[in-house]
C-alpha cells in the first residue's frame, strides 16, 4: 500500500502557531545564525528524543514512570488527538490520560515512514512524523492506522522539551 506524503495542512497549522507565538514572544529568531552543522545536530537530537518519547509511551512501564520520563515542559497545556483537545494540567493529568489510553491495550508500536524536523532556532523546532500506528488490544483485536504526529519543541536551560503535540489519523 502506498502512503501519501505528509499532508501540508498539519505543517501549515504548526507554522501559523509558531509565527503567532513568535509575534507574542518578541522578535523572531534569526535562522541565519545557525550553521548547517548546528542545524543538523539539533535535528538529529530531536529525532532521537522523539523516537525515545514514542517508545517510552508505548512501553510496558507504569504510566507514572512514563510521565516522569517523557520530555514534556511544565507549560505543556495538552495535545490534540482524534479531533479534540485533551488538556493536561500537570503530571497527574498525564498519568490519568496514559492509563485511559492504555487500559485496553496489550501493546502498541509505531512504524515511522517519514520524519521531518524543522529547526527554527537554537531554542525552537517542530517535528512531523508520518507512519503506521499498530495497537494490539486485550480482546484480541489489532488495529493498524496511518498516523501523522506533529510536535513543537522548545529548549530551556534543562534541555529539549515538548510543548505541544497534535496527532491526525488520515484515511
N, CA and C of each residue as an Amber inpcrd file, in Angstrom:
protein
   513
   0.8390000  -1.1850000   0.0000000   0.0000000   0.0000000   0.0000000
   0.8820000   1.2450000   0.0000000   0.6830000   2.1350000  -0.9260000
   1.4530000   3.3710000  -0.9930000   0.8200000   4.3950000  -0.0670000
   1.6580000   5.0010000   0.7340000   1.1730000   6.0210000   1.6570000
   1.5020000   7.3890000   1.0960000   0.6200000   8.3340000   1.3130000
   0.8330000   9.6920000   0.8190000   1.8940000  10.3990000   1.6430000
   2.4620000  11.4310000   1.0700000   3.4280000  12.2550000   1.7920000
   2.7150000  12.9840000   2.9230000   3.4830000  13.5290000   3.8300000
   2.9120000  14.2510000   4.9650000   2.0230000  15.3690000   4.4400000
   0.7610000  15.4030000   4.9070000  -0.1640000  16.4330000   4.4260000
   0.3370000  17.8320000   4.7840000   0.0780000  18.7710000   3.9150000
   0.5310000  20.1420000   4.1220000  -0.2500000  20.8350000   5.2290000
  -1.4890000  20.4470000   5.4600000  -2.3270000  21.1500000   6.4310000
  -1.7230000  21.1270000   7.8390000  -1.3000000  19.9450000   8.4030000
  -0.7000000  19.9930000   9.7400000   0.5550000  20.8540000   9.7850000
   1.3700000  20.7990000   8.7580000   2.5890000  21.5970000   8.7350000
   2.2380000  23.0830000   8.7050000   1.2450000  23.4550000   7.9010000
   0.8320000  24.8630000   7.8410000   0.2620000  25.3230000   9.1780000
  -0.5150000  24.4700000   9.8380000  -1.0680000  24.8300000  11.1450000
   0.0440000  25.0550000  12.1590000   1.0520000  24.2150000  12.1300000
   2.1870000  24.3680000  13.0410000   2.9090000  25.6700000  12.7510000
   3.1380000  25.9580000  11.4780000   3.8270000  27.1990000  11.1280000
   3.0510000  28.4250000  11.5870000   1.7410000  28.4140000  11.3810000
   0.9080000  29.5380000  11.8320000   1.0020000  29.6760000  13.3440000
   0.9430000  28.5430000  14.0560000   1.0420000  28.5680000  15.5160000
   2.3780000  29.1420000  15.9580000   3.4530000  28.6970000  15.3280000
   4.7800000  29.1760000  15.7050000   4.9560000  30.6590000  15.3860000
   4.4360000  31.0960000  14.2540000   4.5280000  32.5070000  13.8980000
   3.7650000  33.3490000  14.9070000   2.5620000  32.8890000  15.2680000
   1.7610000  33.6270000  16.2480000   2.4810000  33.6700000  17.5890000
   3.0540000  32.5510000  18.0020000   3.7800000  32.5180000  19.2650000
   4.9890000  33.4380000  19.2090000   5.6680000  33.4530000  18.0640000
   6.8180000  34.3290000  17.9020000   6.4430000  35.7950000  17.9680000
   5.2850000  36.1440000  17.4290000   4.8260000  37.5330000  17.4650000
   4.5640000  37.9760000  18.8960000   4.0590000  37.0590000  19.7170000
   3.7790000  37.3930000  21.0990000   5.0390000  37.3770000  21.9480000
   6.0340000  36.5750000  21.5440000   7.2120000  36.3940000  22.3760000
   8.3780000  37.2930000  22.0220000   8.2130000  38.2230000  21.1370000
   9.3050000  39.1000000  20.7700000   9.7410000  38.8360000  19.3450000
  10.8830000  39.3470000  18.9900000  11.3450000  39.2030000  17.6080000
  11.6260000  37.7520000  17.2600000  11.3990000  37.4160000  16.0090000
  11.6450000  36.0540000  15.5330000  13.1400000  35.7750000  15.5450000
  13.5240000  34.5190000  15.8540000  14.9390000  34.1980000  15.8640000
  15.5280000  34.3150000  14.4630000  16.7830000  34.6910000  14.4050000
  17.4670000  34.8150000  13.1200000  17.9840000  33.4470000  12.7110000
  17.2940000  32.8150000  11.7660000  17.6510000  31.4700000  11.3330000
  19.0380000  31.4330000  10.7080000  19.5270000  32.5590000  10.2050000
  20.8290000  32.5780000   9.5550000  21.9680000  32.4100000  10.5610000
  21.7120000  32.5750000  11.8400000  22.7660000  32.4530000  12.8410000
  23.1860000  31.0060000  13.0610000  22.3750000  30.0660000  12.6510000
  22.7110000  28.6510000  12.8020000  23.5440000  28.1760000  11.6140000
  24.5950000  27.4490000  11.9100000  25.3500000  26.8230000  10.8220000
  24.6160000  25.5450000  10.4140000  24.9560000  25.0170000   9.2630000
  24.3380000  23.7620000   8.8170000  24.6630000  22.6320000   9.7910000
  25.8720000  22.6350000  10.3420000  26.2690000  21.6040000  11.3150000
  25.4180000  21.7030000  12.5890000  25.1580000  22.9310000  13.0610000
  24.3090000  23.1150000  14.2490000  22.8760000  22.6530000  13.9660000
  22.3710000  23.0410000  12.8000000  21.0080000  22.6650000  12.4080000
  20.8870000  21.1350000  12.3390000  21.8840000  20.4710000  11.7560000
  21.8820000  19.0140000  11.6360000  21.9640000  18.3550000  13.0140000
  22.8080000  18.8800000  13.8930000  22.9450000  18.3190000  15.2370000
  21.6400000  18.4370000  16.0240000  20.9790000  19.5760000  15.9310000
  19.6980000  19.7760000  16.6150000  18.6490000  18.8200000  16.0490000
  18.5840000  18.7210000  14.7290000  17.6090000  17.8290000  14.0910000
  17.8490000  16.3740000  14.5150000  19.1080000  15.9470000  14.5390000
  19.4200000  14.5750000  14.9570000  19.0160000  14.3310000  16.4050000
  19.2660000  15.3120000  17.2640000  18.8740000  15.1950000  18.6790000
  17.3630000  15.0630000  18.8100000  16.6180000  15.8890000  18.0750000
  15.1600000  15.8400000  18.1790000  14.5880000  14.5540000  17.5800000
  15.2000000  14.0270000  16.5400000  14.7630000  12.7180000  16.0090000
  14.9170000  11.6430000  17.0880000  16.0630000  11.6540000  17.7620000
  16.3220000  10.6630000  18.8130000  15.3390000  10.8340000  19.9820000
  15.1720000  12.0680000  20.4420000  14.2760000  12.3220000  21.5740000
  12.8340000  11.9600000  21.2120000  12.3950000  12.3030000  20.0050000
  11.0340000  11.9750000  19.5660000  10.8190000  10.4660000  19.5460000
  11.7910000   9.7450000  19.0000000  11.6920000   8.2850000  18.9320000
  11.6540000   7.6830000  20.3460000  12.5080000   8.1790000  21.2390000
  12.5400000   7.6950000  22.6130000  11.2260000   7.9930000  23.3360000
  10.6410000   9.1690000  23.0940000   9.3720000   9.5270000  23.7380000
   8.2640000   8.5870000  23.2840000   8.2100000   8.3030000  21.9900000
   7.2000000   7.3860000  21.4580000   7.3880000   5.9820000  22.0350000
   8.6200000   5.5100000  22.0780000   8.8990000   4.1820000  22.6240000
   8.5710000   4.1180000  24.1100000   8.8350000   5.2030000  24.8340000
   8.5180000   5.2420000  26.2640000   7.0190000   5.1390000  26.4780000
   6.2340000   5.9080000  25.7080000   4.7820000   5.8690000  25.8850000
   4.2300000   4.4870000  25.5510000   4.7860000   3.8420000  24.5270000
   4.2900000   2.5350000  24.1040000   4.8940000   1.3720000  24.8890000
   5.7410000   1.6610000  25.8600000   6.4150000   0.6070000  26.6280000
   5.4640000  -0.0070000  27.6570000   5.9690000  -1.0030000  28.3470000
   5.2030000  -1.6700000  29.4070000   5.3540000  -0.9740000  30.7560000
   6.0160000   0.1530000  30.7880000   6.2110000   0.8720000  32.0450000
   4.8770000   1.3500000  32.6090000   4.8350000   1.5150000  33.9120000
   3.6700000   2.1060000  34.5720000   3.5330000   3.5570000  34.1100000
   2.3100000   4.0260000  34.0040000   2.0570000   5.3760000  33.4930000
   2.7070000   6.4690000  34.3420000   2.8560000   6.2570000  35.6370000
   3.5350000   7.2520000  36.4700000   4.9990000   7.3590000  36.0710000
   5.6380000   6.2360000  35.8020000   7.0290000   6.2540000  35.3650000
   7.1510000   6.8510000  33.9670000   6.1820000   6.5580000  33.1090000
   6.1750000   7.1350000  31.7620000   6.0970000   8.6570000  31.8590000
   5.1990000   9.1670000  32.6910000   5.0420000  10.6180000  32.8410000
   6.3400000  11.2590000  33.3350000   7.0690000  10.5600000  34.2000000
   8.3370000  11.0990000  34.7070000   9.4350000  11.0890000  33.6510000
   9.3620000  10.1600000  32.6920000  10.4170000  10.0250000  31.6830000
  10.1910000  10.8720000  30.4340000   8.9410000  11.2120000  30.1170000
   8.6740000  11.9640000  28.8900000   9.2150000  13.3900000  28.9980000
   9.8410000  13.8880000  27.9320000  10.3970000  15.2520000  27.9540000
   9.3270000  16.2960000  27.6740000   8.4180000  16.4780000  28.6280000
   7.2940000  17.3980000  28.4470000   7.5050000  18.6090000  29.3350000
   7.3280000  19.8020000  28.7570000   7.5650000  21.0340000  29.5100000
   6.4830000  21.2670000  30.5470000   6.8260000  22.0620000  31.5570000
   5.8500000  22.4500000  32.5780000   4.6840000  23.2020000  31.9570000
   4.9310000  23.8990000  30.8490000   3.8930000  24.6730000  30.1800000
   3.0780000  23.8740000  29.1780000   3.2910000  22.5530000  29.1360000
   2.5660000  21.6910000  28.1950000   1.0920000  21.7060000  28.5680000
   0.2720000  22.3450000  27.7290000  -1.1470000  22.5230000  28.0390000
  -1.9810000  21.3240000  27.6320000  -1.5160000  20.5470000  26.6980000
  -2.2940000  19.4160000  26.2440000  -1.9350000  19.0630000  24.8300000
  -2.7420000  18.2010000  24.2600000  -2.4930000  17.8230000  22.8820000
  -3.8090000  17.5790000  22.1870000  -3.7580000  17.6520000  20.8710000
  -4.9490000  17.4230000  20.0620000  -4.8600000  16.0080000  19.5210000
  -5.8600000  15.2090000  19.8540000  -5.8990000  13.8200000  19.4010000
  -7.3140000  13.4900000  18.9690000  -7.4290000  12.8620000  17.8240000
  -8.7150000  12.4450000  17.2860000  -9.7190000  13.5930000  17.2600000
  -9.2100000  14.7750000  16.8940000 -10.0860000  15.9220000  16.6930000
 -10.4970000  16.6690000  17.9410000  -9.9540000  16.3230000  19.0880000
 -10.3400000  17.0660000  20.2920000  -9.1120000  17.3950000  21.1320000
  -9.1550000  18.5400000  21.7980000  -8.0690000  18.9750000  22.6510000
  -8.1600000  18.2440000  23.9780000  -7.0940000  17.5980000  24.3450000
  -7.0210000  16.9340000  25.6490000  -6.0880000  17.7810000  26.5030000
  -6.6640000  18.5400000  27.4140000  -5.8630000  19.4360000  28.2320000
  -5.2540000  18.6750000  29.3990000  -3.9810000  18.9320000  29.6340000
  -3.2800000  18.3090000  30.7370000  -2.8220000  19.4000000  31.6880000
  -3.3200000  19.3320000  32.9120000  -2.9880000  20.3520000  33.8960000
  -1.7140000  20.0510000  34.6610000  -1.0520000  18.9790000  34.3360000
   0.1760000  18.6220000  35.0360000   0.4220000  17.1310000  34.9800000
   1.3400000  16.6770000  35.8140000   1.7580000  15.2820000  35.8120000
   0.5950000  14.3300000  36.1030000  -0.2480000  14.6500000  37.0700000
  -1.3620000  13.7590000  37.4210000  -2.3190000  13.5710000  36.2510000
  -2.5880000  14.6460000  35.4940000  -3.4460000  14.5350000  34.3160000
  -2.7800000  13.6670000  33.2500000  -1.4510000  13.7860000  33.1030000
  -0.7120000  12.9700000  32.1360000  -0.8260000  11.4890000  32.5060000
  -0.6900000  11.1720000  33.7810000  -0.8000000   9.7780000  34.2460000
  -2.2100000   9.2560000  33.9830000  -3.2350000  10.0530000  34.2940000
  -4.6270000   9.6270000  34.0770000  -4.9070000   9.4150000  32.5930000
  -4.4140000  10.3230000  31.7320000  -4.6120000  10.1740000  30.2870000
  -3.9200000   8.9090000  29.7980000  -2.7130000   8.6730000  30.2480000
  -1.9550000   7.4840000  29.8490000  -2.7130000   6.2140000  30.2320000
  -3.2100000   6.1720000  31.4410000  -3.9460000   4.9780000  31.9010000
  -5.2240000   4.7660000  31.1000000  -5.9160000   5.8530000  30.7680000
  -7.1420000   5.7340000  29.9720000  -6.8340000   5.2020000  28.5780000
  -5.7550000   5.6900000  27.9760000  -5.3810000   5.2650000  26.6260000
  -4.9310000   3.8040000  26.6260000  -4.1920000   3.3990000  27.6620000
  -3.5550000   2.0810000  27.6630000  -4.3710000   0.9740000  28.3330000
  -5.5190000   1.3030000  28.9220000  -6.2400000   0.3110000  29.7190000
  -6.6760000  -0.9300000  28.9420000  -6.9770000  -0.8010000  27.6720000
  -7.4350000  -1.9460000  26.8750000  -6.3710000  -2.4680000  25.9110000
  -5.1210000  -2.0540000  26.1000000  -4.0400000  -2.4410000  25.1910000
  -3.1520000  -3.5290000  25.7770000  -2.7200000  -4.4160000  24.8970000
  -1.6390000  -5.3260000  25.2550000  -0.3100000  -4.6880000  24.8890000
  -0.2860000  -4.0680000  23.6960000   0.9400000  -3.4370000  23.2120000
   0.5910000  -2.4610000  22.0950000   1.5810000  -1.6250000  21.7550000
   1.4370000  -0.6940000  20.6380000   2.8190000  -0.4630000  20.0440000
   2.8130000  -0.1150000  18.7640000   4.0730000   0.0970000  18.0640000
   3.8710000   1.1090000  16.9410000   4.8330000   2.0130000  16.8030000
   4.8060000   2.9980000  15.7250000   5.8880000   2.6480000  14.7110000
   5.4930000   2.5100000  13.4530000   6.4340000   2.2980000  12.3560000
   6.5510000   3.6290000  11.6130000   7.7190000   4.2410000  11.6840000
   7.9310000   5.5590000  11.0880000   8.2680000   5.4110000   9.6090000
   7.4700000   6.0850000   8.7740000   7.7320000   6.1140000   7.3370000
   8.5370000   7.3440000   6.9410000   8.2580000   8.4640000   7.5990000
   8.9040000   9.7250000   7.2520000   8.9130000  10.6280000   8.4700000
  10.0180000  11.3380000   8.6600000  10.0960000  12.2840000   9.7730000
  10.8090000  13.5440000   9.2840000  10.1630000  14.6760000   9.4820000
  10.7160000  15.9640000   9.0870000  10.9570000  16.7790000  10.3440000
  12.1650000  17.2770000  10.5030000  12.4930000  18.1540000  11.6190000
  12.8070000  19.5240000  11.0430000  12.0820000  20.5260000  11.4920000
  12.3230000  21.8980000  11.0520000  12.8870000  22.6740000  12.2370000
  14.1610000  23.0060000  12.1590000  14.8380000  23.7480000  13.2220000
  14.6270000  25.2310000  12.9630000  13.9670000  25.8920000  13.8930000
  13.6740000  27.3160000  13.7390000  14.7520000  28.1840000  14.3720000
  15.3440000  27.6870000  15.4510000  16.4220000  28.4030000  16.1460000
  17.0910000  27.4050000  17.0840000  18.0400000  27.8810000  17.8870000
  18.6810000  27.0030000  18.8740000  17.7010000  26.5940000  19.9740000
  16.5930000  27.3030000  20.0760000  15.6300000  27.0560000  21.1550000
  14.2550000  26.6060000  20.6890000  14.0160000  26.4760000  19.3900000
  12.6770000  26.1280000  18.9050000  12.7400000  25.2840000  17.6380000
  11.8510000  24.2980000  17.5840000  11.7860000  23.4220000  16.4080000
  10.4400000  22.7140000  16.4070000  10.1130000  22.1080000  15.2610000
   8.9630000  21.2120000  15.2390000   9.3270000  19.9700000  14.4570000
   8.6270000  18.8820000  14.7970000   8.8680000  17.5800000  14.1800000
   7.5350000  17.0600000  13.6550000   7.5210000  16.6170000  12.3960000
   6.3420000  15.9910000  11.8080000   6.7330000  14.5570000  11.4650000
   5.9950000  13.6130000  12.0470000   6.2830000  12.1930000  11.8490000
   5.0730000  11.5270000  11.2180000   5.3160000  10.8020000  10.1330000
   4.2470000  10.0630000   9.4630000   4.6010000   8.5870000   9.5090000
   3.5980000   7.7760000   9.8070000   3.8400000   6.3390000   9.8430000
   2.5580000   5.5710000  10.0830000   2.7300000   4.3620000  10.5710000
   1.6000000   3.4830000  10.8850000   1.6780000   3.1340000  12.3650000
   0.5610000   3.3040000  13.0450000   0.4780000   3.0110000  14.4710000
  -0.3660000   1.7550000  14.6420000   0.2170000   0.7490000  15.2620000
  -0.4670000  -0.5330000  15.4530000  -0.6940000  -0.7660000  16.9400000
  -1.9350000  -1.1240000  17.2840000  -2.2950000  -1.4150000  18.6650000
  -2.8640000  -2.8290000  18.7320000  -2.3620000  -3.6080000  19.6710000
  -2.9080000  -4.9370000  19.9800000  -3.7180000  -4.8040000  21.2580000
  -5.0110000  -5.1100000  21.1620000  -5.9160000  -4.9250000  22.2860000
  -6.0620000  -6.2060000  23.1150000  -6.5270000  -6.0350000  24.3440000
  -6.6900000  -7.1740000  25.2610000  -7.7610000  -8.1500000  24.7840000
  -8.7050000  -7.6930000  23.9520000  -9.7700000  -8.5940000  23.4720000
  -9.3690000  -9.3590000  22.2030000  -8.0870000  -9.2350000  21.7950000
  -7.6070000  -9.9710000  20.6320000  -7.5800000  -9.1830000  19.3340000
  -8.2250000  -8.0210000  19.3070000  -8.2250000  -7.2050000  18.0910000
  -6.8630000  -6.5490000  17.8880000  -6.5600000  -6.2610000  16.6240000
  -5.3850000  -5.4750000  16.2630000  -5.8370000  -4.3770000  15.3180000
  -5.3410000  -3.1770000  15.5530000  -5.6880000  -2.0410000  14.7100000
  -4.4020000  -1.4020000  14.2040000  -4.2910000  -1.2370000  12.8830000
  -3.1650000  -0.5350000  12.2730000  -3.7160000   0.6140000  11.4500000
  -3.2500000   1.8340000  11.7620000  -3.7600000   3.0160000  11.0720000
  -2.6210000   3.9560000  10.7310000  -2.7860000   4.6580000   9.6010000
  -1.8470000   5.7320000   9.2690000  -1.9910000   6.8320000  10.3010000
  -0.8650000   7.4400000  10.6470000  -0.8700000   8.4770000  11.6680000
   0.1430000   9.5500000  11.2920000  -0.2200000  10.8110000  11.5680000
   0.7110000  11.9240000  11.4460000   0.7450000  12.6120000  12.8030000
   1.9440000  12.7430000  13.3490000   2.1270000  13.3850000  14.6550000
   3.0280000  14.5990000  14.4620000   2.5530000  15.7460000  14.9410000
   3.3380000  16.9710000  14.9000000   3.6170000  17.3960000  16.3270000
   4.8950000  17.6180000  16.6410000   5.2630000  18.0630000  17.9780000
   6.0460000  19.3650000  17.8870000   5.7700000  20.2630000  18.8310000
   6.5080000  21.5190000  18.9450000   7.4750000  21.3770000  20.1120000
   8.6990000  21.8220000  19.9120000   9.7600000  21.6550000  20.9040000
  10.3860000  22.9970000  21.2450000  10.7420000  23.1620000  22.5200000
  11.4870000  24.3320000  22.9970000  12.6670000  23.8310000  23.8150000
  13.7200000  24.6280000  23.8680000  14.8890000  24.2070000  24.6350000
  15.2260000  25.2550000  25.6900000  14.6460000  25.0690000  26.8860000
  15.0750000  25.9080000  28.0030000  16.4140000  25.3690000  28.5340000
  16.8760000  25.9030000  29.6440000  18.1830000  25.5170000  30.1950000
  18.2970000  24.0200000  30.4710000  17.1920000  23.3600000  30.8370000
  17.2550000  21.9340000  31.1820000  17.2150000  20.9890000  29.9840000
  17.1320000  21.5100000  28.7790000  17.1790000  20.6720000  27.5770000
  15.8680000  20.6850000  26.8100000  15.8520000  19.9940000  25.6680000
  14.6830000  19.9870000  24.7840000  13.4660000  19.4070000  25.4880000
  12.3340000  20.1220000  25.3540000  11.0670000  19.6800000  25.9410000
   9.9390000  19.8910000  24.9420000   9.0130000  18.9420000  24.9290000
   7.8370000  19.0470000  24.0730000   6.8670000  20.0370000  24.7010000
   6.3880000  20.9790000  23.8850000   5.4270000  21.9550000  24.3900000
   4.0220000  21.7420000  23.8220000   3.9170000  20.9590000  22.7280000
   2.5980000  20.6660000  22.1660000   2.7010000  19.4350000  21.2750000
   1.6030000  18.6940000  21.2050000   1.5370000  17.5130000  20.3480000
   0.1850000  17.4930000  19.6550000   0.1960000  17.1880000  18.3750000
  -1.0470000  17.0350000  17.6110000  -0.9400000  15.7580000  16.8040000
  -1.9390000  14.8980000  16.9070000  -1.9380000  13.6830000  16.0840000
  -3.1590000  13.6520000  15.2040000  -2.9530000  13.1820000  13.9780000
  -4.0310000  13.0590000  12.9900000  -4.0240000  11.6360000  12.4820000
  -5.1920000  11.1900000  12.0370000  -5.3530000   9.8350000  11.5110000
  -5.9170000   9.9410000  10.0920000  -5.0540000  10.2790000   9.1150000
  -5.5690000  10.4360000   7.7470000  -6.0870000   9.1160000   7.1850000
  -7.0300000   9.2110000   6.2390000  -7.5760000   7.9810000   5.6670000
  -6.5460000   7.2080000   4.8570000
